[in-house]
């Protein structure tokens, strides 16, 4: 594996080979709501908020990726709309993983 790392190490930063698959960072809606409300992602407050959002706005993935932020705000979730906007713009704090632990990221 070290050989592959060395093979790729001479490329300038940000270079993607032709045909390389794209990627995107997403933060689960429960993590976004938890960050806004200041409670854990498995709390009743978070669950109720997500249930209300899904009922009013539709499935989680479109809410996170493409639903206009104004629509989320007007539905009664202005703080969540602001946090989702930050995630979409990449304004997040990344905490790297270590020793077999996954890393995480949250709205800045």
C-alpha positions as CSV (number, residue, x, y, z in Angstrom):
1,X,0.0,0.0,0.0
2,X,2.9,2.4,0.7
3,X,3.9,2.0,-3.0
4,X,0.5,3.3,-4.1
5,X,0.8,6.3,-1.7
6,X,4.2,7.1,-3.1
7,X,2.9,6.8,-6.7
8,X,0.3,9.4,-6.0
9,X,2.4,11.7,-3.8
10,X,4.0,13.6,-6.7
11,X,0.6,15.0,-7.9
12,X,-0.2,18.6,-7.2
13,X,-2.9,19.2,-4.6
14,X,-6.5,19.0,-5.9
15,X,-5.7,17.0,-9.1
16,X,-8.4,14.5,-10.0
17,X,-7.8,11.9,-12.6
18,X,-10.2,11.9,-15.6
19,X,-13.2,9.8,-14.9
20,X,-12.8,9.8,-11.1
21,X,-16.0,9.4,-9.2
22,X,-17.3,12.6,-7.5
23,X,-18.0,12.8,-3.8
24,X,-19.8,15.0,-1.3
25,X,-19.9,15.5,2.4
26,X,-23.2,15.1,4.1
27,X,-24.1,15.5,7.7
28,X,-27.1,13.5,8.9
29,X,-30.1,15.6,9.7
30,X,-30.1,14.3,13.3
31,X,-26.6,15.6,13.7
32,X,-27.5,19.0,12.3
33,X,-30.6,19.3,14.5
34,X,-28.6,18.1,17.6
35,X,-26.0,20.8,16.9
36,X,-28.6,23.5,16.7
37,X,-30.5,22.4,19.8
38,X,-27.5,21.6,21.9
39,X,-28.7,18.1,22.8
40,X,-27.7,14.6,21.7
41,X,-28.7,13.2,18.3
42,X,-30.8,10.5,19.9
43,X,-32.8,12.9,22.1
44,X,-36.6,13.3,21.9
45,X,-36.2,16.9,20.9
46,X,-34.2,16.0,17.9
47,X,-36.6,13.1,16.9
48,X,-39.6,15.4,17.2
49,X,-38.0,18.1,15.2
50,X,-36.9,15.7,12.4
51,X,-40.4,14.1,12.3
52,X,-42.0,17.6,12.0
53,X,-39.5,18.5,9.2
54,X,-40.1,15.4,7.3
55,X,-43.8,15.7,7.5
56,X,-43.7,19.3,6.3
57,X,-40.8,19.2,3.8
58,X,-40.4,15.6,2.7
59,X,-37.5,13.1,2.9
60,X,-34.2,13.8,4.7
61,X,-31.9,13.7,1.7
62,X,-33.6,16.4,-0.4
63,X,-33.8,18.6,2.8
64,X,-30.0,18.2,3.2
65,X,-29.1,18.6,-0.4
66,X,-31.4,20.7,-2.5
67,X,-34.5,22.1,-0.8
68,X,-34.2,25.9,-0.8
69,X,-33.0,27.2,2.6
70,X,-35.8,29.7,2.5
71,X,-38.4,26.9,2.4
72,X,-36.8,25.3,5.5
73,X,-36.8,28.7,7.3
74,X,-40.4,29.5,6.4
75,X,-41.5,26.0,7.6
76,X,-40.4,27.1,11.0
77,X,-36.9,25.8,11.3
78,X,-34.6,28.9,10.8
79,X,-31.7,27.7,12.9
80,X,-31.7,24.4,11.1
81,X,-31.8,26.1,7.7
82,X,-28.8,28.2,8.7
83,X,-26.8,25.1,9.8
84,X,-27.7,23.2,6.6
85,X,-26.6,26.2,4.6
86,X,-23.2,26.0,6.3
87,X,-22.9,22.3,5.6
88,X,-23.7,22.9,1.9
89,X,-21.1,25.7,1.7
90,X,-18.5,23.5,3.4
91,X,-18.3,25.8,6.4
92,X,-17.8,22.9,8.8
93,X,-15.4,21.9,11.6
94,X,-13.7,18.5,10.8
95,X,-12.5,16.3,13.7
96,X,-10.3,13.6,12.3
97,X,-10.7,10.0,13.4
98,X,-8.0,8.0,15.1
99,X,-7.2,4.5,16.3
100,X,-10.2,2.9,14.5
101,X,-12.6,5.7,15.4
102,X,-14.5,7.5,12.7
103,X,-13.9,11.2,12.3
104,X,-16.8,13.7,12.3
105,X,-17.7,17.1,11.1
106,X,-20.3,19.7,12.3
107,X,-21.4,23.1,11.2
108,X,-18.9,25.8,12.1
